[in-house]
């Protein structure tokens, strides 16, 4: 198992590293941005998330205007992700257990690919995210994008829970 640590460099920039080696980052263009730009390694990107419908329940991850992934937020809190070329090969981000704030990404076969959890530091008043996956996962570009997308949607779910609690 490998552990990916995601830290906030600012309130708009989150950096994912494996053993202090840069994997990718999320950059929110404005302080009020809903969708980040995704960057792999130092400068591969940007991959841009755009809403695909009026209600923003469907999104697309685009690279130079070409859809790479299609995502849909479901009423039950699950997020479904697939490529346009393989709509039957669905990835699902959902809670690990009913009352847990830990989420997991599952393959179309039901295999758990990664888990993601937040780790809040009261001392520094910052949140870092811890992603755990198998040693094989995250080796290619598509898996790295899935990892960053999972982080983005986990942050969205966490923000919604915080708003609902207040």
C-alpha positions, 0 to 999 in steps of 0.5 A: 500500500502506498500513501499519498499526502495532499497538502494545501499550499494556499486556500486555492492550491492543493498538492499531492505527493508520494514520498515527497515526489510531486504527483499532481495538484488542484488549482482553483482559479479564484477564491470562489471557484467551484471547479479546479484545474488539475495538473499532473506532475509539474506542468502537464495540464491543465485539465479543466472540469466544466459543468455539463448540465444546468444543475451541475450534477454532470461534469466533464474533465476536459483536456484541450476541449476534449472530454477525458472523463464524464462525472455524475453526482448522484442523489445518494452522495455517490459520484460516478466517473467514466470515460466517453469511450468506455461508458460501461467501465464505471468508477464510483466514489462513495462512503466506505461505511454508512456513517463514515467521512472516509470515502473510497473509489471502486472499479466497475468490478467492485474492487476498492482502488483507493481510500481518502480521508481528511486529517485536520490539524488544530495546531496549524488550523489546516487540513491535509488529505491522506489517500491510500491505494495499492502500490500498482494504482496511480502509475498511469495518467488515467489513474492519476487523474482519477486520484485527483478527481476523487480528491476534488469530489471528496472536498466538495462532499466535505464542504457540503457536510460543513455547510449542512452542519452549520 
